[in-house]
Amino acid sequence: QVQLVESGGGLVQPGGSLRLSCAASGSIFSDNFLAWYRQAPGKERELVARVTSGGSTNYADSVKGRFTISRDNAKNMVYLQMNSLKPEDTAVYYCNAYRPRPSGSRIYDYWGQGTQVTVSS
């Protein structure tokens, strides 16, 4: 049973930075794709960033150049470094770990409880 726990959310001023962390348990961590999603009030959940087991990354257009996803397999951690934060980044951020099939479906799909990020002056 895989468990994910996010931390690092909080209140930050526009232009500021925040680093989110997600601690993952379970033996499949190194094989997982890891991702950060977010959901703002009145909006659907959206993919923010993803990192594959091989280290390839993908970002939403809205965060490219500002956010960086990274993983530390030795520590079973995934991070989201958030720079140049904007009010539009305000959302609950969720850590996601999954194992994909070639078809695109997921063998496993685990989620953290979410951490609130609020960007406001």
N, C-alpha and C positions, 0 to 999 in steps of 0.2 A: 504494500500500500504506500503510494507516494504522497507526501505532504509538502506543500509549498507555503511559506510564510514570508510575506512582504514586510518591509520596513523602510523608513527614510522619508516618508511623506510628511507634509506640513505646509505651512504658510510661507510664501516667499514673494518678494517684490518683483515686478516686471524687470527683466534683464538679469535677474539673479540665477543662481544655479542650485540644483538639488541632485542628490545621488540616491536612487532607489536600489534596494538590495532585496534579493529573494533567496532564501535558504531552502534547498530541496533535499529531501530524504528519499531513500530508495536506491536500489542497485542499478537502475536503468538511466541514471542521470547522464552519464557520458554518451549514451546512445540517443538521448532526447534532442529534439529541436526545442529551443526555448524562445519564448516570446513575451513581449509586454503588450497588453491591450489597455485601452482606456474607454471609459464611458462618462460622458458629461451629461448633466441634466437635460432631458428632452432630446437626447441624441442616442443613436445606436452605438453599440460597442464597436470599436474600430481597432485594427491592428496598428500598433505604433512602431514596433521593431521586432525583428526575428533574427536569431542566430542558429545555424544548423550545427549538427554534431561535428562537422568539418570546419566550422568557423566562418562560413559565409554569412553575410548579413544582408538584411533588407530593411528599409525604412519607409514609413509613410512620407509622401511628398511634403507634408506640412511640417515635418520635423527634421528633414535632411539637413545636414550641416550643423544642427544644434544638439541633437541627441546622439548618444553612442551606447550601443548594447555590447556587453562583453560577458564572458563566462570564465569561471575559474573552476575547472573540473576537480582539482585537488581539494578544493574547499566546498564543493557542491553548491556553488553560488552563481547567480546571474545578476548583473547590475544594469542599471540604466542611468547613465550620466546625462543630466538634462541641463543645458546651458541656454543662455539668452531666452529665458522663459517669458512667455506671453500670457496674458489673461485667457486666451483661447486654449491654453494647455490645461486649464483647470478641469479636473476630472478625477474619478476614482481609477487608479491604475491597478491592473491585475497581472500577476505573473502566471504564465502558462507553460506547461511542459507536455510534450506529446511525442509520440513515435509514429511517423507517417508510413503508410503503405505506398507502393509505387502508383497506385490508382489515385492517391490524394486523400483517401480516407485515413482515419487515425486508429491505430491499435490501442493506444492509451491517450488520454486527454485529461490532464489534471490542472486544477486552478487554485490559486491562492484566494484569500479572503478579501483582498483589495486594500489599498492604502490611498488616502485622500491627499491630493495635491491641489493647493489653492494658490493661484498667482494673482495678487492684488496689491495695489498701493495703499 
